[in-house]
Each structure stands twice: as C-alpha cells, then as structure tokens.
Amino acid sequence: MTITLYGDSISGNCLKAKFVADLLGKPYRWIETSVLKKETRTPEFLALNPAGQVPVAVLDDGRPLAQSNAIMLYLAEGSRLIPADPVDRALMFQWLFWEQYSHETAIAVLRFHKAYLKKPDSEIDPSLAPKCRRVLTLMNDHLATRAYFVAEALSLADIALVAYTRFSHDAGLDLKEWPHVHGWVVRIEKDLGLKTVLPA
Ligand SMILES: N[C@@H](CCC(=O)N[C@@H](CS)C(=O)NCC(=O)O)C(=O)O
C-alpha cells in the first residue's frame, strides 16, 4: 500500500512532506485539499485530523499522521536527512522546533494574510513583519559561516526552514537583504531538484 498525503499545494507545511518523499523516492498518492475552499473542515477530513489542518499522511497501515515535521520524520527514518550523530540530530530537532514556534508563525502567517487573504497592511498584526525580519536575520547570521543548518549536509532542518523562507517575497520581504539566506535557498532548491520560486 502506498501512503496518501492530503495537502494543499500552496502550503509550505504540505510541500515539506512532498519534498522529502520525492527526494527519497518514496511512493505516495497526493490528494489536493484546499484550505481556502474549507476542504479541511469536512467530516471526512476531520475524522483524519480533528485539528482540521493539512498536511495529513495516511500511513501504510491506515493510521493518520498530522504535523508536517512529524510526517517528514516518518518519511526520512533511517535516511541521510536525519544526522546519525546524536548531537547533530538534536540540533536538527532544535531547528525543527524553532521553525514551528518562531519561523512558521511569522513568515507563513504574514504570507497567508498578504498573498492569499489579500488583507491590506492596516488589517495585519503590525508585530508580524518585524518578527519575520528578526527570524531572517537570525538565519542569515547562522548561515554566514555554513552552507546547511546542521553538520554541513542537507537535513530535515533545511527542508523545514526552506518551505516558507523561499516564499518570503509573498510576505513582502526581499531576501536580497539577507544574502546568506538567499544563497542557501538557491542551494536547497537545487538539492531538492526544485525550480526556483525566488524573484529574479
Ligand atoms: N503545525 C502544523 C500546521 C499546519 C497548518 O497550519 N496547516 C494549515 C495550512 S499551512 C491549515 O491546514 N490551515 C487550515 C486551518 O487551520 O483551518 C504543521 O506543521 O503541519
């Protein structure tokens, strides 16, 4: 049985799972599930994830699994995307937790309000843009001396963080201001075999 991924193609969280499955050659069935059309609120979908959020993976044995980073970890089990060294692995988790608590809650949220809900700036929480800038500056400082977030090799930390960082322009942020982040996005998109979404 092939795993099934319920995801919305505009969502970085959903694309994380797709990127890992594609990179590792894991077969899956993708079921496009639109947040804007409220397809995450149907009784069938809520039976899979009562939180009403994509992504959800339905595993080989039929069990549903939610949370993008949990799905990535499941797909990448035993692969080069999870460092073998315990400290490096813990550092990967450090960045995965930071991504969910500090990064996704800034860049993904501002992007969604601006690019998809088309809200004028006056209706958007004014603390979001400065929070995004702090997040990008922290990443830029980290990447000033390294090519990848952990252990000089591609890991789930890079994949989690690139998912929304590459769409920063949708949130009104020009990555050219953060050149190490810009260069890293180009590198990770290439590693994942993705066509760049960065503005020229
Ligand atoms: N922490 C969750 C966040 C999932 C999430 O926010 N999903 C959004 C799309 S990116 C969603 O389904 N939103 C619909 C809703 O909350 O109503 C993850 O990483 O999977």
The ligand as a Gaussian input file, in Angstrom:
#p B3LYP/6-31G(d) Opt

LIG

0 1
 N        1.902000      22.817000      12.785000
 C        1.139000      22.308000      11.681000
 C        0.461000      23.484000      10.995000
 C       -0.490000      23.018000       9.920000
 C       -1.218000      24.189000       9.317000
 O       -1.178000      25.335000       9.809000
 N       -1.879000      23.896000       8.214000
 C       -2.621000      24.924000       7.529000
 C       -2.148000      25.022000       6.090000
 S       -0.439000      25.501000       6.062000
 C       -4.079000      24.551000       7.543000
 O       -4.427000      23.430000       7.280000
 N       -4.924000      25.511000       7.880000
 C       -6.325000      25.308000       7.903000
 C       -6.907000      25.732000       9.183000
 O       -6.166000      25.878000      10.181000
 O       -8.106000      25.926000       9.182000
 C        2.053000      21.548000      10.695000
 O        3.248000      21.832000      10.673000
 O        1.568000      20.654000       9.997000

